Amino acid sequence: MAAVDEVARVVLVGIGATLVMDVWTAVLKALGVPTLNYALVGRWAGHLLRGQLTHASIGKAASIHGELALGWAIHYAVGIAFAAVLVVLCGTGWLRDPAWGSALAMGVGTVVFPLFVMQPAMGAGIAGSRTPTPLKNCLRSLATHAIFGCGLYLSAAALEWISGLGPTASTHGLPWSFEVAEIEGWSMKVTVSA
């Protein structure tokens, strides 16, 4: 039964972290900053299934039926896969006692995939070298993946808190702690101490 709980937590942590990343990109988009169109990820995957790995420009490649839905599904599946890799590297104990450092390192480490796999395959070149602003794009990708890493930690900590075990934040290198003193029905009392 514990293995099922751990798998469920990995899936929820991956979904949660990806959602945090999506909130970040929604804020960027609202500020007028260009963000990834997941239809292009779906288009790339659709062509990959037909045997074409690379494109001169994925934007000019033929559309694939359902590419937007496919792109979003891949986006979340990859988020779950990255959460699973983190748990494999850190052990299942990380799910109940998450650490900022390992989550952030994992998030930052995942930037290798867009810079050296996805962007070249989609025609943007290694690390966006074929785009008008490669350095800016790399830094934006790095920031977005760091946010994903923060999302890994926040999602795991939130799941642990929701489970009623309430991790003490000070054990994770933060200067304050909290504990759930009571949970009665839907209400709870939270004590915060510095």
Buried (B, 14 or more C-beta within 10 A) or exposed (E): EEEEEBEEBBBBBBBBBBBBBBEBBEEBEEEEEEBBBBBBBBBBBBBEEEEEEEBEEBEEBEEBEEBBEBBBBBBBEBBBEBBBBBBEEBEBEBBBBBBBEBBBBBBBBBBEBBBEEBBBBBBBEEBBBBBEEBEEBBEBBBBBBBBBBBBBBBBBBBBBBEEEEBBEBEEBEEEEBBBBEEEEEEEEEEEEEE
